[in-house]
């Protein structure tokens, strides 16, 4: 099967498996796993931030960050399509007791004026206290859209002026860094916390990293324990994340190129009415007339190609490390015959 359902379906490569098997391990709850410590230090240094925390998933790193930054009754400002709102099981309410101010952004991206408008008056006792602004880069439901870094800087300025904390859901941040030719330290200097997923485009089988200053990460480590996320000899999986960061970032360029090739083929089909701009490795397109989204997904499945219908008329395809050039060509030929 050619699996475009998500970039989470990648399998560890042989060199990654070898790194996992050779990992030095210890009890991470005691802070004694040398491979986890190396991964945390490596990532913190990469982003120019003080500390990092290895967790099981991006949902966990996001939810720990929100919990660490807020008190019950506070409010988080984010785009309506944000992963923290759409795909984390209501965790903002369940874990942190916070409400959400949702913004209708541009392909999952919000701007300075929208953030300003969303901030509540602290003197109005009828409203929750605006506490945290969260961005997602790249934006999953925005078709892998990337922020302009100057827009991020402007939002940071608003956060500073209004004493708001600033979080980045960077599940696919390395896709944005590659696409925009940016550097990790640019982001480390701007955000109070950053969540990085190792098991999406980077190809590790499990794990995410949360970044922040030392006090924040100390609090986050306690919250990870509360959430049941303390791990023992987890250096085996941390080694995969470390390998991914050191070897797989450069490979994202090929994923982006493959996504462009598939998108250009889709543009030629009359039953596809719109395609979100393809900036990175995600393709989201609308179908109309000949197929519903689910019918098209089923048609592709008959040809051993997997995709996901994300609404009645939208299909998502995600390119990743396990998608080869031959698979892309086979997919293009299949689409041409639909």
Residue pairs with C-beta under 8 A, 6 or more apart in sequence:
1 304
1 305
1 306
2 304
2 305
2 306
2 323
2 327
2 330
2 331
3 9
3 306
3 322
3 323
4 305
4 306
4 307
4 308
4 317
4 318
4 319
4 323
4 331
5 306
5 307
5 308
5 318
6 200
6 308
6 318
6 320
7 172
7 200
7 201
7 255
7 281
7 318
7 319
7 320
7 321
8 199
8 200
9 320
9 322
10 199
10 203
10 205
10 320
10 321
10 322
11 205
11 322
12 20
12 203
12 204
12 205
12 240
13 203
13 321
15 243
15 247
16 203
16 204
16 240
16 243
16 244
16 247
19 239
19 240
19 242
19 243
20 236
20 237
20 239
20 240
20 243
21 236
22 239
23 35
23 235
23 236
23 238
23 239
24 33
24 34
24 35
24 235
25 33
25 34
25 35
25 233
25 234
25 235
25 236
26 32
26 33
26 34
26 233
26 235
27 33
27 232
27 233
28 36
28 54
28 230
28 231
28 232
28 233
28 234
28 235
29 225
29 230
29 231
29 232
31 37
33 232
33 233
33 234
33 235
33 238
34 235
35 235
35 236
35 238
35 239
35 242
36 54
36 231
36 234
36 235
36 238
38 238
38 242
39 52
39 54
39 209
39 238
39 239
39 241
39 242
39 245
40 51
40 52
40 53
40 54
40 209
41 52
42 242
42 245
42 246
43 52
43 196
43 209
43 211
43 245
44 50
44 51
44 52
44 211
46 184
46 185
46 188
46 245
47 184
47 185
47 187
47 188
47 194
47 211
48 184
48 185
48 188
48 189
49 188
49 194
49 211
49 212
49 213
50 212
50 213
50 214
50 217
51 211
51 212
51 213
51 214
51 216
51 217
51 218
52 209
52 210
52 211
52 212
52 217
53 61
53 64
53 209
53 210
53 217
53 220
53 221
53 224
54 207
54 208
54 209
54 231
54 234
54 238
54 241
55 61
55 64
55 207
55 208
55 209
55 210
55 224
55 229
56 206
56 207
56 208
56 229
56 231
57 197
57 199
57 206
57 207
57 208
58 83
58 169
58 171
58 195
58 197
58 199
58 200
58 208
59 87
59 88
59 89
59 91
60 208
60 224
60 227
60 229
61 195
61 196
61 197
61 208
61 209
61 210
62 83
62 84
62 88
62 91
62 134
62 167
62 169
62 195
63 84
63 88
63 91
63 92
63 95
63 96
63 227
64 210
64 220
64 223
64 224
64 227
64 229
65 167
65 193
65 195
65 210
65 212
65 220
66 76
66 84
66 91
66 92
66 95
66 96
66 98
66 132
66 134
66 167
67 95
67 96
67 223
68 193
68 212
68 216
68 219
68 220
68 223
69 131
69 132
69 165
69 167
69 192
69 193
70 76
70 96
70 98
70 131
70 132
71 97
71 131
72 96
72 97
72 98
73 97
73 98
73 99
73 128
73 129
74 96
74 98
74 99
74 128
74 129
74 130
74 131
74 132
75 98
75 99
75 100
75 101
75 120
75 127
75 128
75 129
75 130
75 131
75 132
76 84
76 92
76 98
76 99
76 100
76 101
76 131
76 132
76 133
76 134
77 100
77 101
77 103
77 110
77 115
77 118
77 119
77 130
77 132
77 133
77 134
77 164
78 84
78 85
78 100
78 101
78 102
78 103
78 110
78 133
78 134
78 135
78 136
79 102
79 103
79 104
79 105
79 108
79 109
79 110
79 135
79 136
79 139
80 102
80 103
80 104
80 105
81 105
81 108
81 136
81 139
81 140
81 141
81 142
82 108
82 134
82 136
82 139
82 169
83 136
83 140
83 141
83 169
83 171
84 91
84 92
84 134
84 136
84 169
85 92
85 100
85 102
86 141
87 140
92 98
92 99
92 100
93 99
95 227
98 128
98 131
98 132
99 128
101 118
101 120
101 130
103 110
103 114
103 115
103 118
105 111
105 114
105 142
106 142
106 145
107 139
107 142
107 143
107 145
107 276
107 277
108 136
108 139
108 140
108 141
108 142
108 145
109 135
109 137
109 139
109 142
109 145
109 147
109 151
110 135
110 155
111 151
111 154
111 155
112 151
112 154
112 155
112 157
112 158
115 133
115 155
115 158
115 159
116 158
118 130
119 130
119 158
119 162
119 164
120 127
120 128
120 129
120 130
121 127
122 129
122 130
130 162
130 164
131 164
131 165
132 164
132 165
132 166
132 167
133 155
133 158
133 159
133 164
133 165
133 166
133 167
134 167
134 168
134 169
135 147
135 152
135 155
135 166
135 167
135 168
135 169
136 168
136 169
136 170
136 171
137 146
137 147
137 152
137 168
137 169
137 170
137 172
137 173
137 176
138 144
138 145
138 146
138 172
138 173
138 175
138 176
138 179
138 279
138 280
138 282
139 145
140 171
140 172
140 282
141 284
141 310
142 276
143 275
143 276
143 277
143 278
143 279
143 282
143 283
143 284
144 172
144 175
144 259
144 278
144 279
144 280
144 281
144 282
144 283
145 276
145 277
145 279
145 280
146 175
146 176
146 179
146 180
146 279
146 280
147 176
149 180
149 182
149 186
152 187
152 190
153 190
155 166
156 166
156 190
156 191
158 164
159 165
159 166
165 192
165 193
166 190
166 191
166 192
166 193
167 191
167 192
167 193
167 194
167 195
168 187
168 191
168 193
168 194
168 195
169 195
170 176
170 187
170 194
170 195
170 196
170 197
171 195
171 196
171 197
171 200
171 208
172 197
172 200
172 201
172 280
172 281
173 184
173 187
173 194
173 196
174 196
174 201
174 202
174 249
174 252
175 201
175 252
175 255
175 256
175 280
175 281
176 182
176 280
177 183
177 184
177 187
177 249
178 249
178 250
178 252
178 253
178 256
178 280
179 256
179 279
179 280
187 194
188 194
188 211
192 212
192 213
192 216
193 210
193 211
193 212
193 216
194 210
194 211
194 212
195 208
195 209
195 210
195 211
196 208
196 209
196 210
196 211
197 208
198 204
198 206
198 207
198 208
198 209
198 240
198 241
198 244
198 245
199 205
199 206
199 207
199 208
200 320
201 248
201 252
201 255
201 281
201 320
201 321
202 241
202 244
202 245
202 248
202 249
203 244
203 248
203 320
203 321
203 322
204 237
204 240
204 241
204 243
204 244
205 237
205 240
206 237
206 240
207 237
207 238
207 240
207 241
209 241
210 217
210 220
211 217
212 220
224 230
248 321
251 321
252 280
252 281
255 280
255 281
255 319
255 320
255 321
255 323
256 279
256 280
256 281
256 319
258 281
258 319
258 323
258 325
258 328
259 278
259 280
259 281
259 282
259 283
259 317
259 319
260 278
261 328
261 332
262 283
262 317
262 319
262 328
262 331
262 332
262 335
263 275
263 278
263 283
263 285
265 331
265 332
265 335
265 336
266 272
266 275
266 283
266 285
266 335
267 275
268 336
269 335
269 338
270 289
270 290
271 287
271 288
271 289
271 290
271 291
271 296
271 338
272 285
272 286
272 287
272 288
273 286
273 287
273 288
274 285
274 286
275 283
275 284
275 285
275 286
276 283
276 284
276 285
281 318
281 319
281 320
282 316
282 317
282 318
282 319
283 316
283 317
283 318
283 319
284 310
284 314
284 315
284 316
285 314
285 315
286 313
286 314
287 293
287 296
287 313
287 314
287 315
288 313
291 299
292 309
292 312
292 313
293 309
293 310
293 311
293 312
293 313
293 314
293 315
294 309
294 312
296 307
296 309
296 315
296 338
297 307
297 308
297 309
297 315
299 338
300 306
300 307
300 334
303 334
305 330
305 331
305 334
307 315
307 316
307 317
308 315
308 316
308 317
309 315
310 316
319 328
